Amino acid sequence: MDFVSIRVITGDINRLVGFYEKVTGVSAVWGDQDFAELRTAHGTLAIGSTRTVPLFAPGSARPADNHSAIIEFLVDDVDALYEDLKGVVEDFVNVPTTMPWGNRALLFRDPDGNLVNFFTPVTPTAIEKFGR
């Protein structure tokens, strides 16, 4: 088995895809007007419109209703990126903070309220874990 992606369902796909393109610097690959992917070296953030939900099972997913998952991206310098994101992100949950497990993390919400974590390993153990 191989983990491939996480999919976020949204009521405004153009807004959410545009947001993630801005904050990540990754251009989306569109499958059609209701589905896009932001592909990175190790995983993909898929974004689907609410029109895709009935294809799986009607009512099985609701946009802007996530209260348990955090979408995480490994970045080179979370402190520098924080400065760049101030004009793009409206809802920062914290400023860059060093976590007990050795990552310096910046937590914010996307336009649908999903939690996003940009992090940089800073301790020797965390740096080794991520091969940095």
C-alpha positions in Angstrom: 0.0 0.0 0.0 1.1 3.6 -0.7 -0.4 6.8 0.6 -1.0 9.0 -2.4 -3.1 12.0 -1.5 -5.6 13.7 0.7 -8.7 15.3 -0.9 -10.4 18.4 0.4 -14.0 19.0 -0.7 -14.9 22.7 -1.2 -17.9 24.8 -2.2 -15.6 27.2 -4.1 -12.9 25.2 -5.9 -11.4 28.2 -7.7 -10.9 30.1 -4.5 -9.4 27.1 -2.6 -7.1 26.0 -5.5 -5.9 29.6 -5.9 -5.2 29.9 -2.2 -3.1 26.7 -2.2 -1.2 27.7 -5.3 -0.3 31.0 -3.6 0.8 29.6 -0.3 2.7 26.6 -1.7 4.1 28.0 -5.0 2.8 24.8 -6.6 0.7 25.1 -9.8 -2.4 23.0 -9.8 -3.1 20.3 -12.4 -6.8 20.4 -13.3 -8.6 17.2 -14.2 -11.8 19.1 -15.0 -13.7 22.1 -13.6 -14.5 20.1 -10.4 -11.1 18.5 -9.6 -7.5 19.7 -9.2 -4.3 18.4 -7.7 -1.3 20.1 -6.2 1.4 17.5 -6.6 4.6 17.6 -4.6 7.5 15.1 -4.5 6.0 13.1 -1.6 2.2 13.6 -1.8 -0.7 15.3 -3.5 -3.3 17.7 -2.2 -6.4 17.0 -4.2 -9.2 19.5 -4.2 -12.7 18.6 -5.3 -15.9 20.6 -5.6 -19.0 19.6 -3.9 -20.3 18.4 -7.3 -18.0 15.4 -7.0 -19.4 14.1 -3.7 -22.5 12.3 -5.2 -20.1 10.4 -7.4 -18.9 8.6 -4.2 -22.0 8.7 -2.1 -24.5 11.6 -1.7 -23.9 13.5 1.5 -20.7 11.6 2.4 -18.5 14.8 2.6 -19.3 18.4 3.5 -17.1 21.4 2.7 -15.7 23.6 5.4 -16.5 21.1 8.1 -13.1 19.7 9.1 -12.3 19.7 12.8 -9.8 16.9 13.0 -7.2 16.8 10.2 -4.2 19.1 9.6 -2.8 19.4 6.1 1.0 19.5 6.5 3.8 20.7 4.3 7.6 20.5 4.9 9.2 23.8 4.0 12.8 25.1 3.9 12.4 28.1 6.2 9.1 28.5 8.0 10.1 31.8 9.5 10.8 33.4 6.2 7.7 31.9 4.7 5.6 33.3 7.5 6.6 36.8 6.5 5.6 36.1 2.9 2.3 34.7 3.9 1.1 37.7 5.9 -0.5 39.2 2.8 -2.2 35.9 1.7 -3.3 34.1 4.9 -6.1 35.7 6.9 -6.3 33.4 9.8 -3.0 32.5 11.5 -3.5 30.1 14.5 0.0 30.6 15.7 3.3 32.2 14.7 6.3 30.0 14.0 6.8 27.9 17.1 9.3 25.2 17.9 7.4 22.0 18.9 8.7 19.5 21.5 9.3 16.9 18.6 11.8 19.3 16.9 9.8 21.0 14.2 9.3 24.7 13.9 5.7 25.0 12.9 3.3 27.6 11.6 -0.4 26.8 11.8 -3.0 28.7 9.9 -6.5 28.1 8.3 -7.3 28.0 4.6 -10.3 29.9 3.3 -12.6 26.9 4.2 -11.3 26.7 7.7 -9.1 23.7 7.3 -5.9 23.7 9.4 -2.6 23.9 7.5 0.8 23.4 9.1 4.0 24.5 7.4 7.0 23.2 9.3 10.8 23.1 9.2 12.8 20.5 11.2 15.2 22.4 13.5 16.6 19.8 16.0 19.2 17.2 15.0 16.7 14.4 15.4 14.0 16.1 13.3 16.5 17.1 10.7 17.7 13.5 10.5 14.1 12.2 10.3 13.4 14.4 7.2 16.8 14.0 5.6 17.5 17.7 5.7 
